[in-house]
Amino acid sequence: MFRYLFFKIIVTILVTLLLLYFVWKYQIIDLLRFPSSIKTWELHNSTWTNAISPNGEMLATVAGPLTRRRLPNNIREQGHPHVEIRRISDGAILRTLDFFSAGSLAFSPDNSLIAAGGYEGAVKIWRISDGQLLHSLIPSDNLSSNTNNLAFSPDGQTLVTRASRGSEQFFHFSPISVWNIANGEKRYTLLGKSRNSIAISPDGQLLALINMDGLVTLNRLSDGTVIRQLGDTTRLAYSLNFSPDGRLLALIGGYPASISGDKIHLYRIEDGKLLRIIYTSLDKEGINNIAFSPDGRYLAASYGVYVTSFLFGGAVYPKTSHGRIRFWQVDNGQPMQTLRGHKGGTYTLAFTPDGKLLASAGRDGTIRFWLMPPRNYNWLWLLGAGGLITLGYWQRAYLIRWLNW
């Protein structure tokens, strides 16, 4: 009798552990996920970046196959990367702007202009109402450089661009140019680390960047003077974002240096104090982009979870990635909801101004819209587990008879 009881217990434990392993290892939990996106746009090509207009009515995307090689005009085929401006309410394309190497986007604060940076160093600014090209800027003398980041000042009079050569050498210099929108003239240039982003404070007074020493610096936007330094050289940052009230600065980084960071650092602007470090808690993932909700209560991060190749049924399944969006509470760093939907990695994020929607761009060529604010559904799983325990307690007599069978 004891042997049968011991055998049943061991088999039950092994089967349970095996099922849990497969659920965790191969992302089977995605089949049970909730909530799902309320709207999905299939763009049929990889879309690597997006931007939502300040009034929340337009979404700009870079659509088409992405390439960093400079090709002659006579062999550029239809379907090359271009900028599409869509109406969020129904997805209708309002404007298509031809830009072969577009890779970054930004709307002006008054919703009248759209700027795009390219993988050939150029930055173009169009008027949205008629598609008229207003300026074509060259931030760097090196034509092979990439313009990866754009930022308008809140008054719409200044555009900041960051260029890099796209070299694998992570510590190469990165020219940061500040432009006058009215005449397209360059006001001044700063040097920073390559592959690192820029951010302008909501009041338009500060420019955050990574200097040549690897430090996060707060510069006066009007003339580039350094006001304050944040952090130290052991924290390599490559994405910066001010909170809506301008009191906090979030940055993605990690040590040792890697293209994809594994931590989010939150600094207080007033005194430069590091308030907290948010860890992603999962390995084999890299954060691609971060964004504050308009009310400043939540911090969203896009990333990809990578599943290594595995052997099953005699067949080898290759390494894959699954896009994720995770939320944290800003005031205490507690994790909130995790959104799943993109079949590949998730790249850029953009909130609507009213905070009711979040748009995400994925490697699978889709733009997904999610209802906000984020929720914490852990109580549902705890409720389910509690229900099973309660059921087992009330049916303990039956379970005892089954175990003694």
N, C-alpha and C positions, 0 to 999 in steps of 0.2 A: 504493500500500500504506500509506504513511504517513497519507494522508488518511482511509482507512477506520479505522485504529487511533485517530487523533485523534478522529474522529467517535464511535466506541464509548465512548471514555473520557469525553467530554463528556456524552453521553446518559446514561451510567451515573451520573455525578455529579449531573446535574440531577434525574433520577428519584429518586435516594436523598435529595437535599435536599428535594424536594417531598413525599415520603412522611414524612420526619421533621417537616416543617413542619405537615402535617395532623395527625399524631399528637400534637404538642405543642399546636397551636392549638385543636383541637376535642376534646381529652381522649379520643382513641381508645384510649389506653393503659388506660383504665378497663376495657375489654373483656378485658384480660390481667391484671387486678389480682389480687393475693393478699396476705395472706389475706382471707377474707370474714368477716362477722359470723356468729357461731354461732347467734344467735337474733334474731328481729325481731318486734316487736309493731306491728301496724297499728292505729293509733288513729282513723283516718279523719278526723281533724281536726288542725289544727296543734297541736303540743305544743312549748311554748317553754321549758319548764324541767323539771327533774327533781331528785330527791334520793333517795339511798339511805340507809336506816336504818343506824345504827352497827353493828347485829348482822348486817348484810348480807342480811337476809331479806325486806325490804320495799322497794318502789320507789314513790315518790309522783310523780305527774305532774299538770300542769295541762293538761287536755284541753278541746277545743272551740274554736270560732272566737274569736280574740282581738279585743277591742274596747276602746278607751280612752274611749269616750263613755259618759256616765252616762245610762241609759235608765230610764224609769219602770217600776215593778214590773209594771204591767198589760200591758206590751208586751214583756216579756222572754220570749222563746220557749224552748221546749225545745231543748237542744243548746248552751246558753250555757256559757261556761267554768266548769269545776268541778274539784275536786281528787279524783283517784282514787288509792287506795292498793292496790297489787297485791303478791301474793306472787311473789317472783322465781323460785322453783322451777318454777311452772307458769303464771304470768301471771294467776291468778284474782284478781278484784277483791274485796278484803277490806272496803273501805269507800269510799263516795262521799260527799263533803262539798260541800254547796252553797255556792259563793262566786262570785258573778257576775263579779267583777273580779280574780280571783286571778292573780298574775303572778310570785310568788316563793315558795319553800318551804324549810322546814328541819325536820329531826327533832330531838327532844331527845336528849341523850346516852344516856338509859336506854330509848329506843325507845317511850316511853309517850305522848308528845305530838307533835303536828304543828302547825307554825305556817305561816300563809300570809299574804302581803302582797298588797294590791290596788292597782288603778289609781284608786281613790277615796280612798286614804289610810289605809284601815282595815287592821288586822292582827288576825287571828283565831287563837285557839289552841284546838285540840280534844284530847280524850282519845281515843286511837285505839281502845281496847278496846270502847267503846260509842258513839263518835261524839259524845259530849257536848261542847257548846261551853262552854269554861271562861272565856275572856276575849275581849272585843272591844275592841281598843285603837285610839285615834286619835292617831298620832304627831305630826301637824301640825294647826294650827288652820285651815289652808287645805284645804277638802274636795276641791279639784281636784288635790291633790298625789298622787304615786305612791309607794308603798312598794316599792322595787325590790330591797332587800337585807335579809336576816335572818340572824342568827347567835346560836346558843345558846352560853353559856359551858360549859366542860367539866363543871362540877358541876351543870348544869341549872337553876341558880337565877336566872340572868340571861338576858334576851333583848335584843339590840341590833338596832334597826331604823334604816334610812336612807330618808328620804323626799325626793322632789323634785317640782317642779311639772310636769315633763314639758315644760318650755318649750324652745324651740329655742336659747335663750340658754345656751350651754354653761357659763358662769361664774356662774350663779345659785346662791344659797346652798342648802344641803341640810341640813335638821335631822337630827341623829343622836340618837336617844333610847335611853336605857338603862332597862330595865324590871325590876321585881321579879316573878318568875313566880308566887310564892306568892299575892300579893294583887292583881297587875295594876297596881300603882302605878308611876308614872314616878319614877326616882331622880334623873336629871339629863339635860340636853340639851346637845349640842355642835353647832357649825356647821361644815360642810364644803362642798366643791364638789359641785354637782349631777352626777348620772350617774356618780358614782364609788362603788365598793363599800367594804365594811368587812370586817375580818377580826379574829378573836380568836386569840391564841396558844394552843398546845396546853396550856400550864400554867394558862391562865385569868388571867394577870396583865396582859397587854398587849392594847390595842385599837389596831389600825392603821387610819388613815383619811387623807383628803386635807383639809387645813385650808383656810381662806379665802384663804390666800396661794398655794395650789397646791402646798404641800409635803406630802410623806408624813410623818406624825407617828406616833410610838408613844406612846400614852397609857396611864396606869394605869387599868385597868378599874374599880377600886373607886370612884374619885372623878373620873376624867377628866383628871388632871394630866399635862401633857406631859413625857415622859421623854427623848425623843430625836427629832431630825428627820433624814429621809433625803432625799437628792437635792436638786434645785433647781427653780426655776420653769420651766426650759426643758424639763423632762420632765413632760408631762401624763399622769397615770395615771388609769385608770378601773376597774381590777380588781386586787384584792389577794389574796394567798394565802400563808399560812405553810406552811413545810415541816413534816412530821410531828414532827420533833424540836425545832421552834421556833427553829432556828439561822438560817434563811434566810427572806427575804420576797421573793416574786416579784410583779411588777406589770407590767401591760400599759400601754404608753404610746408616745408618739412626739412628734415636733416637726416641723412645726407641729401644733397641736392638731387632732385629728380624732376623730370618734365611734368609728372603728375604728382601733386602734393597729397599728403595724407592727413593734414591738420588745417583747422581754421583758427586764426588768431584774431582776437578782438581787442583793439586798443581804444583807450579814451583819448580824444583829441586834446582836451583841455590841459592835461599834464603828461600825456604820452605813456600812461601806465597801461601795462598789459593786464586786462581784466580776466580773461580766461582763454584756455585753449580747448577747442572742440575737436575730439578725435572721431574719425569715421568709424572706428571699432571693427571694421571688416578689412581683411587683407585682400590682395589682388584687385584693388579698386583704385581709381585716381579721380580726384575732383577736377572737373573741367571749368565750372563757372559758379559764381555765387551771386545772390541777389537778395536785398532786403525787401520785405513787403512794404507797401506805401505807408502803413501806420507804424512801421519800425518794430513791430512785436515779434516778427518771425524772420528767420534767415533760411533761405533755400539754397541747396547745392545740387548741381547736376553732376553725375558721374556714371561710370560703367563698372559692372561686376563681371569679371572675367572667369569663365568656366574652362578649365583645362580639358584637353582631349581625353577621351576615355574609350575603353573597349567594352562592347556589349553585344552579345549574340554573334560573335565572330566578326563584327564590323567595327571600324575605328571611326568615332565621331570627332570632328576637328574642334579646336578651341573656338569658343564663341563668347560674345559679350552681351549683356543685358543692360539696357538703360534704366537708371533710377533717378529719382528726385527725392531728396530727404530734407526734412524741416527740423529746426531747433527753435526753442524759445530764446529770444535774445537776452532777456533779463537774468535767466539762470542757467542757460546752456542745456536744458533738458531736451532730449530728442522727442520729436512729435511723429507725424505721419511720414510714411514712405510710399511714393507713387511709382507704379510699374506700368509700362506700356510700350516703350520703344524697344524694338528688337535688337538694335545696336546700341552704341553708346549715346548718352544724352549730352548735348552740347550747351547752347546758350539758353538762358531763361529771361523772361520779361513779364512783369506784372502789369495789368491794366491800372490806370491811375486810381480807380475806385477800390482796387484790391480785391475785386470779386472774381477775377480770372487770372490764371497763370498760363503763359504760352511757352512751350518747350520745343526746341528743334532737335531732331534726332538723326543719327547716322543712317537710319532706315528710310530717309527721304520723306518723313512726315513732320507736320506741325500739329501738336496736340494742345488742347485747351482743357484746363482743370479748374474745377470749382474751388474757390477759396472762401474762408481761411482754412488752413490744414486742421485736421482733427486727430485725436489720439484714440485709436481703436483697440488698444491693449485690453481695455475693460471687457470687450466682447470675448476675447480669448480666455480671460480669467473667469468670466461668467460661465463659459462653456465648460471649462475644467472643473469649476465648482459644481456645476450641474451633474457632471459625470461622477464626481466623488459622492455627492449626495445620493444619486441613484444607486451607486454601489453600496452605500451604507444601508439604505432601506431594503435592498435586495441581498443583504449579506448572507441570509439563510440559504438562498438559492445558490449563491457563489460557493458557499462552504460545501453544499451537496455536490456541486459540479467538481470541485477540487478533490473530493473524496471518492469520486466515481471510479 
